[in-house]
């Protein structure tokens, strides 16, 4: 069973290895820490990690933010959910999703939202999302500029 806890500065680097699996473009650990702490956190971004007993680095991490908008009202949006390859299939991501749902409830949110890429490599992630009660409700469109 993993311990789930919020990762706050100066410990942001504990999330790096797990996050790099989902976001390989984040660069080196110092770049990741700087981006999260100086650019994302001021906008409300938060990190939570699942930790194996005795391990310093997070086995899995989630980046999220609380928000308000017209279509969703008060909500929690999951930006990132990633597990290190050596820690997969041990319940870490499920523990994080359970924590995020609890956090959304604590904050009085009406909904939790998460976007996920599609493709054969995402089947396990999608199975987890369905098993956690998430449903597909929209298409997400993007255009490179």
C-alpha positions as CSV (number, residue, x, y, z in Angstrom):
1,X,0.0,0.0,0.0
2,X,1.4,3.4,-1.0
3,X,1.4,6.6,1.1
4,X,-0.2,9.5,-0.8
5,X,0.8,13.0,0.1
6,X,1.0,16.4,-1.5
7,X,4.5,17.4,-2.7
8,X,5.4,20.9,-1.8
9,X,8.5,23.0,-2.3
10,X,11.4,22.3,-1.7
11,X,10.5,18.7,-2.5
12,X,9.2,19.2,-6.1
13,X,12.0,17.1,-7.5
14,X,10.6,14.0,-5.8
15,X,8.0,14.0,-8.6
16,X,10.5,14.3,-11.5
17,X,11.1,10.6,-12.4
18,X,7.5,9.7,-12.4
19,X,6.4,12.8,-14.3
20,X,9.2,12.4,-16.9
21,X,7.4,9.2,-18.1
22,X,4.4,11.2,-19.2
23,X,6.1,14.4,-20.0
24,X,9.6,13.6,-21.4
25,X,9.9,17.1,-22.8
26,X,10.2,18.6,-19.2
27,X,14.0,18.5,-19.5
28,X,16.3,18.0,-16.6
29,X,15.2,17.8,-13.0
30,X,16.2,21.4,-12.3
31,X,14.2,22.6,-15.3
32,X,11.2,20.7,-14.2
33,X,11.4,22.0,-10.6
34,X,11.8,25.6,-11.9
35,X,8.8,25.2,-14.3
36,X,6.5,23.8,-11.6
37,X,7.5,26.1,-8.8
38,X,7.9,29.3,-10.7
39,X,5.4,29.1,-13.5
40,X,2.7,26.5,-12.6
41,X,2.3,26.8,-8.9
42,X,1.5,30.5,-8.9
43,X,-1.5,29.6,-11.2
44,X,-2.8,27.1,-8.8
45,X,-1.0,23.9,-10.0
46,X,-0.4,21.3,-7.2
47,X,1.4,18.0,-7.1
48,X,0.5,14.9,-5.2
49,X,2.6,11.7,-5.1
50,X,2.2,8.0,-4.2
51,X,5.2,6.7,-2.3
52,X,6.4,3.2,-1.6
53,X,7.5,2.6,2.0
54,X,11.1,3.6,2.5
55,X,11.3,5.3,-1.0
56,X,12.2,9.0,-1.3
57,X,11.1,9.4,-4.9
58,X,7.4,9.2,-5.9
59,X,6.3,6.0,-7.6
60,X,3.5,7.9,-9.2
61,X,2.4,11.5,-9.4
62,X,-0.6,13.7,-10.3
63,X,-0.5,17.4,-11.2
64,X,-3.9,19.1,-10.7
65,X,-5.6,22.4,-10.1
66,X,-8.9,23.6,-8.7
67,X,-10.9,25.9,-11.0
68,X,-14.1,27.6,-11.8
69,X,-15.6,28.0,-15.3
70,X,-19.0,28.3,-16.9
71,X,-19.3,24.7,-18.3
72,X,-18.1,22.8,-15.3
73,X,-18.6,25.2,-12.3
74,X,-16.2,24.5,-9.4
75,X,-14.1,21.6,-10.5
76,X,-10.8,19.7,-10.0
77,X,-8.8,19.3,-13.3
78,X,-6.1,16.6,-13.5
79,X,-3.3,17.9,-15.7
80,X,-1.0,15.0,-15.3
81,X,-1.1,11.4,-13.9
82,X,2.0,9.3,-14.4
83,X,3.7,6.2,-12.9
84,X,7.3,5.1,-13.1
85,X,7.5,2.0,-15.3
86,X,9.1,0.0,-12.4
87,X,6.1,0.9,-10.1
88,X,3.2,0.1,-12.5
89,X,0.4,-2.3,-11.8
90,X,0.7,-1.9,-8.0
91,X,-2.2,0.5,-7.4
92,X,-0.4,3.8,-7.2
93,X,-2.4,5.6,-9.9
94,X,-5.7,4.3,-8.3
95,X,-4.5,5.6,-4.9
96,X,-3.8,9.0,-6.5
97,X,-7.2,9.1,-8.2
98,X,-9.0,8.2,-5.0
99,X,-7.0,11.0,-3.2
100,X,-7.9,13.5,-6.0
101,X,-11.6,12.6,-5.7
102,X,-11.4,13.1,-2.0
103,X,-9.7,16.4,-2.5
104,X,-12.3,17.5,-5.0
105,X,-15.0,16.7,-2.4
106,X,-13.1,18.5,0.4
107,X,-12.9,21.6,-1.8
108,X,-16.6,21.5,-2.6
109,X,-16.1,20.7,-6.3
110,X,-19.0,19.4,-8.4
111,X,-16.8,17.5,-10.9
112,X,-13.4,16.0,-11.5
113,X,-12.0,16.3,-15.1
114,X,-9.1,14.6,-16.8
115,X,-8.1,14.5,-20.5
116,X,-6.3,11.4,-21.8
117,X,-4.6,10.7,-25.1
118,X,-5.9,7.8,-27.2
119,X,-4.0,4.9,-28.7
120,X,-3.2,1.3,-27.9
121,X,-0.6,2.3,-25.3
122,X,-3.3,4.1,-23.2
123,X,-5.7,1.1,-22.8
124,X,-4.6,0.3,-19.2
125,X,-4.9,4.0,-18.2
126,X,-8.4,4.2,-19.7
127,X,-9.4,1.0,-18.0
128,X,-8.3,2.6,-14.7
129,X,-10.3,5.7,-15.4
130,X,-13.5,3.8,-16.2
131,X,-13.0,1.6,-13.1
132,X,-12.7,4.8,-11.0
133,X,-16.0,6.1,-12.3
134,X,-14.8,8.5,-14.9
135,X,-16.7,8.6,-18.2
136,X,-16.0,10.0,-21.7
137,X,-18.2,13.1,-22.1
138,X,-16.5,15.2,-24.9
139,X,-14.0,15.4,-27.6
140,X,-10.9,17.6,-27.0
141,X,-9.8,19.5,-30.1
142,X,-6.5,21.1,-30.6
143,X,-4.7,23.0,-33.4
144,X,-1.0,23.7,-33.5
145,X,0.0,27.3,-34.0
